[in-house]
Amino acid sequence: MPEFEFLQYETHDEGRIVRILLDRPETKNAQHRGLLVELDEAFKIAEFDDTCRVVILGGTGDLFSSGHDLGSKEALDDRANHPTWKGNGGTREGAEMIMLQEWHYFFQNTLRWRNLRKITVAQVQGTVFAAGLMLMWACDLIVASDTTYFADVVGTRLGMCGVEYFGHPWEFGPRKAKELLLTGDAITVEEAKDLGMVSKIFPAEELSDQTLEFARRIAKTPTMAALLIKESVNQTVDNQGFYNSLNACFTMHELNHSHWAWVHDDNFPAGRPGDDGVLDWRQKIPTYVADPYTVEGPVTSRGKAE
């Protein structure tokens, strides 16, 4: 077992259940390259282990994940020094570099985790932002604390058409997906459960224990039956167009990057506050709940209505 720098790797019930926790709480578990590469390795270890039946993916601290790390000192150092930037398009230029790097480390890795040969359960809390949704959507089931909210703010903060793994219409429904992306609004955990995105809601203080109990119920299912249940559902939505849709929307995401790189003199591949008409992603901008009759007031990055 390798020693992870940005994750915690737990085994429970004599290895039948593995829990992987994102562990960068000082950045609200923002995802930089080091974390994503370690997460891929952790998933592979759990997948290789025939004792393991269920993998839980969670995060330490008060947020599951605030999305991609766009500006911490650690992320900037990571961008300069992590070996994955030496290949897979990292040494190319322009749109080719961005497309190849994001294909490998934002898109294909999420698809791999979605198709992991184990049952996976996302354990989420706080406000799950943007690329945090990608990690959560890669899992077979999602359980959440009763204080959880969900939002993709990249349209309003970065001028982008959603994240690289574009599951929004499948998870939210077409019109709700448009609404949330165009406004940056959040939805409550109760609405997410009504949409079928969230399976179980647990009290925040019981989330860890209740998720483990939920995983134990799933782990009782024979492994062959569990795998074929997962594969039957995944192949059904793939035949409905899910896989092809993901590929098409990833291409549009890269076109969006190319647009901003074209209009900026320094080739910055996303919208900027000011003339580009987006809000500053570096500030804790309130994200309003989509249904004002459910919760009044903005949802902050702490996942509370204020």
PyMOL commands that set and color helices and strands:
alter all, ss='L'
color gray80, all
select helices_A, chain A and resi 25-27+33-48+73-81+83-86+94-114+131-137+154-158+168-172+174-183+189-194+204-219+223-239+242-263
alter helices_A, ss='H'
color red, helices_A
select strands_A, chain A and resi 7-12+17-22+54-59+119-124+127-129+141-145+149-151+187-188+200-202+287-288+298-299
alter strands_A, ss='S'
color yellow, strands_A
deselect
rebuild
show_as cartoon
